[in-house]
Structures are given as structure tokens and as C-alpha cells.
Amino acid sequence: MRVPIIAGNWKMNKTLEESVRFVKDLLPLVEPFRNVERVVCPPYIALAGVADALMGSNLKVGAQNLHWEEKGAYTSQISPTMLDGLAEYVIVGHSECREYLHETDDIVNRKVKAALAHGLKPILAVGENLAQNEAGETLSFVSSQVRAGLAGVPAEEMANIVIAYEPIWAIGTGRNASADQANQIIRSAIRDTVEALYGAEVAAALRIQYGGSVKPGNMAEYMSQPDIDGALVGGASLVVSDFVALVEAAARVKGA
């Protein structure tokens, strides 16, 4: 059985002090749900403080991005070696990075491989925009992102990868793909693509999240789908009670 995974992407929110206080408040409330993997992804400035506060706990830490080089003249960037001891997961290929930072499929692939090479677990984000969705291009586009992001990744590393399907038109807009629609896309564009690349066993074990206006009120519906194993959450991960509700819904619906 695939272990559900809920990851909170805090984006550009929370100071160091706010971040540490948040995880200290959150930790005892999600402690009972040990069969759901819980990850918080604070801004870089708070990574060390959050990692320190959560040391020895089962609430895990993720980074929001990384560079593919270990060091160099890359002003403002964070290398995988700088994340050593601070993060277990790292979000790669988020649509906001693809759009605002102009990250190409090739850059995303380099980052996936760099993360794996340094013992980090990538959460590879894929998803189409509204025009692509309305043009009926979702399946082919998302499948192509999966193939590009995983290019050159060996089968034995797939156990360390999570894929997050986040339709761009649903991120922070209040709109969202229906649970059934999201599940069909995840099955056809992601799990079937991974099966074609790596075989049925690897595809069946792969954890795939949904993201895009996920809230406590709709979480159970998404978790009831057979191919959705969790969520990559933005706004709802910024409130302690909402984060707890998401984890509780995943545990309840998935029987974790």
C-alpha cells in the first residue's frame, strides 16, 4: 500500500519566527497520524530553524527548490549540498518556477537528478495551463513533462520520487479539477507514462499527489480516488488547523 503524503508548500510566506512557531504548534496535533507522511516546505530563510525545531520528530522538512550545481557563480541560488541535514524533500518544477524563473524541462530534469544524487527526494510538479486544458492537450502535455523530468533517472531511484499533478489553472484560483477528473489525468498522463518507462511494478508503487485549491472541505473527495496518494498544498498549509484537517482526512479515507 502506498503511504499517503501531504506536503505544505508555504511559498513566500512566514518569517523565521513565524515558521518555527507554526511547526511547534503543528507537531503535537499531527503526531497521531504516523501512517501519513507529513512534509512542511518553508522558505529558505526558515529551513534551518524549522529543521532544528523538528529534529527527532516524524514531521519532515522539504525545500521549495534547488540549483543543479553544488557551488558556483549563481547569485541567489541554493545548491543541493547546502540542503544537507536541513531537508529530506525538495519541490522541483513547480509551475511558478517554470513561469517566473523560466525553468525549462531540461532544467527541471537536471534538478531532479541533482536532488537524487545528493540524497534528496524530489517532489516533481507537473501540470497544464488553462489554454492547454481547454484545447484538450492535458494528457499529452503532462505526459511529456513526466517523460522530460524523469529522463535519465534509473528505475531504482523511482522509490525516492513523488510526482505532484498541479493544474496551473487551479493553483490559488479557487478553481479545482474534480476528484474524478484529477484521478483520470493522474492515471492516464502520469501513472501510465511511468509504467511505459519503468514497468507496472514501479508505476504501482509511485506516489502521486494532487495540488490546486485543495482545502479541508474537498480533501476527502480527492483522497477517495484510487490513484491520488496525497496533496501538495499551498494556502491551506499555512493554517495549523487546516493542515491538521488535511492530514486527518488522508488518514481516515486511506485507512492509514
C-alpha positions as a Markdown table, in Angstrom:
| # | Residue | x | y | z |
|---|---|---|---|---|
| 1 | Met | 0.0 | 0.0 | 0.0 |
| 2 | Arg | 1.3 | 3.5 | -0.9 |
| 3 | Val | 1.8 | 5.7 | 2.2 |
| 4 | Pro | -0.2 | 8.9 | 1.8 |
| 5 | Ile | 1.9 | 12.1 | 1.7 |
| 6 | Ile | 0.7 | 15.6 | 2.5 |
| 7 | Ala | 3.3 | 18.4 | 1.7 |
| 8 | Gly | 2.7 | 22.0 | 2.6 |
| 9 | Asn | 4.3 | 24.5 | 0.2 |
| 10 | Trp | 4.5 | 27.7 | 2.1 |
| 11 | Lys | 5.8 | 29.7 | -0.9 |
| 12 | Met | 6.9 | 33.2 | 0.0 |
| 13 | Asn | 5.1 | 33.2 | 3.4 |
| 14 | Lys | 6.1 | 33.2 | 7.1 |
| 15 | Thr | 9.2 | 34.7 | 8.7 |
| 16 | Leu | 11.7 | 32.6 | 10.5 |
| 17 | Glu | 10.0 | 33.2 | 13.8 |
| 18 | Glu | 6.5 | 32.5 | 12.4 |
| 19 | Ser | 7.8 | 29.3 | 10.7 |
| 20 | Val | 9.3 | 27.9 | 13.9 |
| 21 | Arg | 6.2 | 28.8 | 16.0 |
| 22 | Phe | 4.0 | 27.2 | 13.3 |
| 23 | Val | 5.7 | 23.8 | 13.3 |
| 24 | Lys | 5.9 | 23.7 | 17.1 |
| 25 | Asp | 2.2 | 24.2 | 17.2 |
| 26 | Leu | 1.6 | 21.7 | 14.4 |
| 27 | Leu | 3.8 | 18.9 | 15.6 |
| 28 | Pro | 1.7 | 17.6 | 18.5 |
| 29 | Leu | -1.5 | 17.8 | 16.5 |
| 30 | Val | -0.3 | 15.7 | 13.6 |
| 31 | Glu | 1.8 | 13.3 | 15.8 |
| 32 | Pro | -1.0 | 10.7 | 16.0 |
| 33 | Phe | -1.2 | 10.3 | 12.2 |
| 34 | Arg | 2.1 | 8.4 | 11.8 |
| 35 | Asn | 0.9 | 6.5 | 8.8 |
| 36 | Val | 0.6 | 9.6 | 6.7 |
| 37 | Glu | 3.8 | 11.3 | 5.7 |
| 38 | Arg | 3.7 | 15.0 | 6.5 |
| 39 | Val | 6.1 | 17.5 | 5.0 |
| 40 | Val | 6.5 | 21.2 | 5.5 |
| 41 | Cys | 8.3 | 23.3 | 2.9 |
| 42 | Pro | 9.2 | 26.7 | 4.4 |
| 43 | Pro | 11.1 | 29.5 | 2.7 |
| 44 | Tyr | 14.9 | 29.1 | 2.6 |
| 45 | Ile | 15.4 | 31.6 | 5.4 |
| 46 | Ala | 13.5 | 29.4 | 7.8 |
| 47 | Leu | 14.8 | 26.0 | 6.7 |
| 48 | Ala | 17.5 | 25.7 | 9.4 |
| 49 | Gly | 15.2 | 26.9 | 12.2 |
| 50 | Val | 12.4 | 24.6 | 11.2 |
| 51 | Ala | 14.7 | 21.6 | 10.8 |
| 52 | Asp | 16.1 | 22.3 | 14.2 |
| 53 | Ala | 12.7 | 22.6 | 15.8 |
| 54 | Leu | 11.6 | 19.3 | 14.2 |
| 55 | Met | 14.8 | 17.3 | 14.9 |
| 56 | Gly | 13.9 | 13.8 | 16.1 |
| 57 | Ser | 10.3 | 14.2 | 15.1 |
| 58 | Asn | 8.3 | 12.4 | 12.3 |
| 59 | Leu | 7.3 | 15.7 | 10.7 |
| 60 | Lys | 9.6 | 16.1 | 7.7 |
| 61 | Val | 11.1 | 19.1 | 6.0 |
| 62 | Gly | 11.3 | 20.0 | 2.3 |
| 63 | Ala | 12.9 | 22.8 | 0.4 |
| 64 | Gln | 11.0 | 24.7 | -2.3 |
| 65 | Asn | 13.6 | 24.5 | -5.0 |
| 66 | Leu | 17.4 | 23.9 | -5.6 |
| 67 | His | 20.1 | 24.5 | -8.2 |
| 68 | Trp | 21.6 | 21.6 | -10.0 |
| 69 | Glu | 25.2 | 22.6 | -9.3 |
| 70 | Glu | 27.0 | 22.0 | -6.0 |
| 71 | Lys | 28.5 | 25.5 | -6.0 |
| 72 | Gly | 29.4 | 28.3 | -8.3 |
| 73 | Ala | 28.6 | 31.8 | -9.5 |
| 74 | Tyr | 24.9 | 31.5 | -9.2 |
| 75 | Thr | 23.8 | 34.5 | -7.2 |
| 76 | Ser | 20.7 | 33.9 | -5.1 |
| 77 | Gln | 20.6 | 30.1 | -5.7 |
| 78 | Ile | 20.8 | 27.3 | -3.2 |
| 79 | Ser | 22.7 | 24.1 | -4.0 |
| 80 | Pro | 21.8 | 20.6 | -3.0 |
| 81 | Thr | 24.8 | 20.4 | -0.7 |
| 82 | Met | 23.5 | 23.4 | 1.2 |
| 83 | Leu | 20.3 | 21.4 | 2.0 |
| 84 | Asp | 22.3 | 18.6 | 3.6 |
| 85 | Gly | 20.9 | 18.0 | 7.0 |
| 86 | Leu | 18.1 | 20.5 | 6.6 |
| 87 | Ala | 15.7 | 18.9 | 4.1 |
| 88 | Glu | 14.6 | 15.4 | 3.1 |
| 89 | Tyr | 12.4 | 16.5 | 0.2 |
| 90 | Val | 12.6 | 19.3 | -2.4 |
| 91 | Ile | 10.0 | 20.6 | -4.8 |
| 92 | Val | 11.2 | 20.6 | -8.4 |
| 93 | Gly | 9.4 | 22.0 | -11.4 |
| 94 | His | 6.7 | 24.0 | -9.7 |
| 95 | Ser | 4.7 | 25.9 | -12.2 |
| 96 | Glu | 5.6 | 29.2 | -10.6 |
| 97 | Cys | 9.3 | 28.4 | -11.1 |
| 98 | Arg | 8.7 | 27.3 | -14.6 |
| 99 | Glu | 6.8 | 30.5 | -15.4 |
| 100 | Tyr | 8.5 | 33.2 | -13.3 |
| 101 | Leu | 12.0 | 31.8 | -13.3 |
| 102 | His | 11.8 | 30.4 | -16.8 |
| 103 | Glu | 12.7 | 26.8 | -15.8 |
| 104 | Thr | 12.6 | 24.6 | -18.8 |
| 105 | Asp | 12.0 | 20.8 | -18.9 |
| 106 | Asp | 15.8 | 20.4 | -19.2 |
| 107 | Ile | 16.5 | 22.5 | -16.1 |
| 108 | Val | 13.8 | 20.6 | -14.2 |
| 109 | Asn | 15.4 | 17.3 | -15.2 |
| 110 | Arg | 18.9 | 18.5 | -14.1 |
| 111 | Lys | 17.4 | 19.4 | -10.7 |
| 112 | Val | 15.7 | 16.1 | -10.3 |
| 113 | Lys | 18.9 | 14.2 | -10.9 |
| 114 | Ala | 20.9 | 16.6 | -8.7 |
| 115 | Ala | 18.5 | 16.1 | -5.8 |
| 116 | Leu | 18.7 | 12.3 | -6.1 |
| 117 | Ala | 22.5 | 12.4 | -6.4 |
| 118 | His | 22.6 | 14.2 | -3.0 |
| 119 | Gly | 20.1 | 12.0 | -1.2 |
| 120 | Leu | 17.1 | 14.4 | -1.5 |
| 121 | Lys | 13.7 | 13.2 | -2.6 |
| 122 | Pro | 12.2 | 15.3 | -5.4 |
| 123 | Ile | 8.5 | 16.2 | -5.5 |
| 124 | Leu | 8.3 | 16.7 | -9.3 |
| 125 | Ala | 5.4 | 19.0 | -10.1 |
| 126 | Val | 3.7 | 18.9 | -13.5 |
| 127 | Gly | 0.5 | 20.4 | -14.8 |
| 128 | Glu | -1.1 | 22.2 | -17.7 |
| 129 | Asn | -2.4 | 25.8 | -18.1 |
| 130 | Leu | -6.0 | 26.7 | -18.9 |
| 131 | Ala | -5.5 | 27.1 | -22.6 |
| 132 | Gln | -3.9 | 23.7 | -22.8 |
| 133 | Asn | -6.7 | 22.2 | -20.8 |
| 134 | Glu | -9.4 | 23.8 | -22.9 |
| 135 | Ala | -7.7 | 22.7 | -26.1 |
| 136 | Gly | -7.7 | 19.0 | -24.9 |
| 137 | Glu | -3.9 | 18.9 | -24.6 |
| 138 | Thr | -3.7 | 18.0 | -21.0 |
| 139 | Leu | -2.8 | 14.3 | -21.3 |
| 140 | Ser | -0.1 | 14.7 | -23.9 |
| 141 | Phe | 1.4 | 17.8 | -22.2 |
| 142 | Val | 1.5 | 16.4 | -18.7 |
| 143 | Ser | 2.9 | 13.1 | -20.1 |
| 144 | Ser | 5.6 | 15.0 | -21.9 |
| 145 | Gln | 6.5 | 16.8 | -18.7 |
| 146 | Val | 6.8 | 13.5 | -16.8 |
| 147 | Arg | 9.0 | 12.0 | -19.5 |
| 148 | Ala | 11.2 | 15.0 | -19.6 |
| 149 | Gly | 11.5 | 15.4 | -15.9 |
| 150 | Leu | 12.5 | 11.7 | -15.4 |
| 151 | Ala | 14.8 | 11.5 | -18.4 |
| 152 | Gly | 17.9 | 9.5 | -17.4 |
| 153 | Val | 16.6 | 8.6 | -13.9 |
| 154 | Pro | 17.2 | 4.9 | -13.2 |
| 155 | Ala | 14.3 | 2.7 | -12.1 |
| 156 | Glu | 15.9 | 2.1 | -8.7 |
| 157 | Glu | 15.6 | 5.8 | -7.9 |
| 158 | Met | 11.9 | 6.0 | -8.6 |
| 159 | Ala | 11.1 | 4.9 | -5.0 |
| 160 | Asn | 12.6 | 8.3 | -3.9 |
| 161 | Ile | 10.4 | 10.4 | -6.2 |
| 162 | Val | 6.9 | 11.8 | -5.7 |
| 163 | Ile | 5.0 | 13.4 | -8.6 |
| 164 | Ala | 2.5 | 16.2 | -8.0 |
| 165 | Tyr | -0.1 | 16.9 | -10.5 |
| 166 | Glu | -1.0 | 20.6 | -10.2 |
| 167 | Pro | -3.1 | 22.1 | -13.0 |
| 168 | Ile | -1.9 | 25.6 | -13.3 |
| 169 | Trp | -5.4 | 27.0 | -13.7 |
| 170 | Ala | -6.3 | 25.6 | -10.3 |
| 171 | Ile | -3.4 | 27.0 | -8.2 |
| 172 | Gly | -4.5 | 29.7 | -5.9 |
| 173 | Thr | -7.6 | 30.5 | -8.1 |
| 174 | Gly | -10.3 | 28.8 | -6.0 |
| 175 | Arg | -11.0 | 26.6 | -9.1 |
| 176 | Asn | -10.0 | 23.0 | -9.0 |
| 177 | Ala | -10.2 | 19.8 | -11.0 |
| 178 | Ser | -12.9 | 17.5 | -9.8 |
| 179 | Ala | -11.7 | 14.5 | -7.9 |
| 180 | Asp | -12.6 | 12.2 | -10.8 |
| 181 | Gln | -11.1 | 14.4 | -13.4 |
| 182 | Ala | -7.8 | 14.7 | -11.4 |
| 183 | Asn | -7.7 | 10.9 | -10.9 |
| 184 | Gln | -8.2 | 10.2 | -14.6 |
| 185 | Ile | -5.4 | 12.6 | -15.6 |
| 186 | Ile | -3.1 | 11.2 | -12.9 |
| 187 | Arg | -3.8 | 7.6 | -14.1 |
| 188 | Ser | -3.5 | 8.3 | -17.8 |
| 189 | Ala | -0.9 | 11.0 | -18.0 |
| 190 | Ile | 1.3 | 10.1 | -15.1 |
| 191 | Arg | 1.0 | 6.6 | -13.8 |
| 192 | Asp | 0.6 | 5.1 | -17.3 |
| 193 | Thr | 3.5 | 7.1 | -18.6 |
| 194 | Val | 5.7 | 5.8 | -15.7 |
| 195 | Glu | 4.5 | 2.3 | -16.4 |
| 196 | Ala | 5.6 | 2.7 | -20.1 |
| 197 | Leu | 9.0 | 4.0 | -18.9 |
| 198 | Tyr | 9.7 | 1.7 | -15.9 |
| 199 | Gly | 7.1 | -1.1 | -15.8 |
| 200 | Ala | 4.0 | -1.9 | -13.9 |
| 201 | Glu | 5.6 | -2.5 | -10.5 |
| 202 | Val | 7.4 | 0.8 | -10.4 |
| 203 | Ala | 4.2 | 2.6 | -11.6 |
| 204 | Ala | 2.1 | 0.9 | -9.0 |
| 205 | Ala | 4.4 | 2.0 | -6.2 |
| 206 | Leu | 4.8 | 5.6 | -7.3 |
| 207 | Arg | 3.1 | 8.1 | -5.0 |
| 208 | Ile | 1.2 | 10.9 | -6.9 |
| 209 | Gln | -0.2 | 14.0 | -5.2 |
| 210 | Tyr | -2.9 | 16.4 | -6.4 |
| 211 | Gly | -2.5 | 20.1 | -5.9 |
| 212 | Gly | -4.6 | 23.1 | -6.8 |
| 213 | Ser | -7.1 | 24.8 | -4.4 |
| 214 | Val | -7.0 | 21.8 | -2.1 |
| 215 | Lys | -8.9 | 22.6 | 1.2 |
| 216 | Pro | -10.1 | 20.6 | 4.2 |
| 217 | Gly | -13.6 | 20.7 | 2.7 |
| 218 | Asn | -12.6 | 18.8 | -0.5 |
| 219 | Met | -9.6 | 16.8 | 0.7 |
| 220 | Ala | -11.6 | 13.6 | 1.5 |
| 221 | Glu | -13.0 | 13.6 | -2.0 |
| 222 | Tyr | -9.6 | 13.6 | -3.6 |
| 223 | Met | -8.2 | 11.0 | -1.2 |
| 224 | Ser | -11.1 | 8.7 | -2.1 |
| 225 | Gln | -9.6 | 8.3 | -5.6 |
| 226 | Pro | -7.5 | 5.2 | -6.2 |
| 227 | Asp | -4.6 | 6.9 | -7.9 |
| 228 | Ile | -4.3 | 10.0 | -5.7 |
| 229 | Asp | -1.9 | 9.4 | -2.8 |
| 230 | Gly | -1.8 | 12.8 | -1.1 |
| 231 | Ala | -1.6 | 16.5 | -1.8 |
| 232 | Leu | 0.8 | 19.3 | -2.4 |
| 233 | Val | -0.9 | 22.2 | -0.7 |
| 234 | Gly | -0.4 | 25.9 | -0.8 |
| 235 | Gly | -2.7 | 28.2 | 1.1 |
| 236 | Ala | -4.3 | 25.6 | 3.3 |
| 237 | Ser | -0.9 | 24.5 | 4.6 |
| 238 | Leu | -0.4 | 28.0 | 6.2 |
| 239 | Val | -3.0 | 27.5 | 8.9 |
| 240 | Val | -2.4 | 24.9 | 11.6 |
| 241 | Ser | -6.0 | 23.7 | 11.9 |
| 242 | Asp | -6.3 | 23.4 | 8.1 |
| 243 | Phe | -3.1 | 21.4 | 7.8 |
| 244 | Val | -4.2 | 19.1 | 10.6 |
| 245 | Ala | -7.6 | 18.6 | 8.8 |
| 246 | Leu | -5.9 | 17.7 | 5.6 |
| 247 | Val | -3.7 | 15.1 | 7.3 |
| 248 | Glu | -6.7 | 13.7 | 9.2 |
| 249 | Ala | -8.7 | 13.3 | 6.0 |
| 250 | Ala | -5.9 | 11.5 | 4.3 |
| 251 | Ala | -5.6 | 9.1 | 7.3 |
| 252 | Arg | -9.3 | 8.5 | 7.5 |
| 253 | Val | -10.0 | 7.9 | 3.8 |
| 254 | Lys | -6.9 | 5.9 | 3.1 |
| 255 | Gly | -7.2 | 3.9 | 6.2 |
| 256 | Ala | -3.8 | 4.9 | 7.4 |
